[in-house]
Amino acid sequence: MDQFPNRAVLGGAPFNVAWNLKGLGAEPIFLSRIGQDAAGEQVWAAMHRQGLSSIALQRDPTHPTGAVQVELDGQGIPSYRILANQAYDYIELDAEQLRTLRPSLLYRGSLAARTEAAHRRIQILIQALNCPVFLDLNLRDPWWNPGRIREMIRSCDWLKLNQEELVQVANLEGIPAENPLDQAQTLRENLNLNKIFLTLGAAGARLITSTHIHRVDPVPVPQMVDTVGAGDAFSAVVILGLLQGWSEVALLERAVMFAAAVCGIRGGTPQDPEFYLPFRREWGLGVGAPAE
C-alpha cells in the first residue's frame, strides 16, 4: 500500500506492473506475500476484481502487508519512507512449482531482495526458471546493498533504471563520470546486457542496445496529479512490447505515452477498466475490458 497523508492506495512496483499488464490484456502472475490484515484483504479483493491470478500470492501470519509512506511536493513528485519487516521480505519460493507455470519472462524489482536471505532465494529461483529477467532497480537508501545489486544486474537480460540510479550503478562498476548515455552504453557493454531502458522524467526516455540509442521525448500530461507509478507503467508496456515483438521505437514510444497517462491519475493502478481501452485499441491488443 502507498500511504499518502490523506489516503492509502494500492501500490508497489511489481504489483503496479502486474496490474497494468493485466489491464492491457496480458496474463501476469503476481508472486508476492501479504499479511493477514485489512490491507492484505484489500490487495486480495482488488486482484480478484482485476482478474489477476492469485496462484502465487502468499499470506503471512506474522508480518504486515507491505506499506510505503508517500509525500508529494508541489509538482506531484513523490518521496518515500519504506518500512522494515514487511510480508514481502519473507516470500517463500517453490522453484519446482513455479517452473511448471512456464513463464516467458520474470519481472523483478530490487526492494524485495533487500535482505541477504531474500536475495539468495530469488537468485536460486532465477536459475531454476531459466527464463529472461527484466530487472527494475529501486535504490532507496538504506534498503540496498552494493554487492547484491551487482549480482542482480549480472543475472538480468534487460535493465531499467532512472538517471540517479544510473550514476549509482556506474559508480559501483567503476565507470567514469560522463554523460548519461555514454555511461549507460559502457554499462551495457561491460555487463553484456541485452538492453538498458533509461527513464529521464521530464526529458523522456532512452533505449540503449548494442547498435542503437533510441530517444523518445516526454508526452505532455494534460492534468498532472502525481508521478507515483509512472515508472512502473513504463515497465509494464516495455514488457508487453518485448513479449509482443514490437519494434524498439514503438515499444519505447508507447511506454512513455502510457506512463504520461498514469501521471493523470492518483497512484499507479488505474481502477477504471476504460482507462486501458484506448491503448488496447491503438496497439491492437483487443477491445475487451479486463476480467471482473
Salt bridges, closest charged atoms under 4 A:
GLU27 OE2 - LYS22 NZ 2.88
GLU41 OE2 - ARG59 NH1 2.93
ASP60 OD2 - ARG33 NE 2.81
ASP60 OD2 - HIS63 ND1 3.25
ASP89 OD2 - ARG114 NH2 2.70
GLU92 OE2 - ARG33 NH2 3.86
GLU96 OE2 - ARG99 NH2 2.03
GLU116 OE2 - ARG120 NH2 3.16
GLU116 OE1 - ARG148 NH1 3.13
ASP136 OD1 - LYS160 NZ 3.36
GLU151 OE1 - HIS119 NE2 3.01
GLU151 OE2 - ARG120 NH1 2.96
GLU173 OE2 - ARG150 NE 3.24
GLU173 OE2 - ARG154 NH1 2.77
ASP217 OD1 - ARG215 NE 3.13
ASP226 OD2 - ARG7 NH2 3.85
GLU248 OE2 - LYS195 NZ 3.69
GLU248 OE1 - HIS214 NE2 2.75
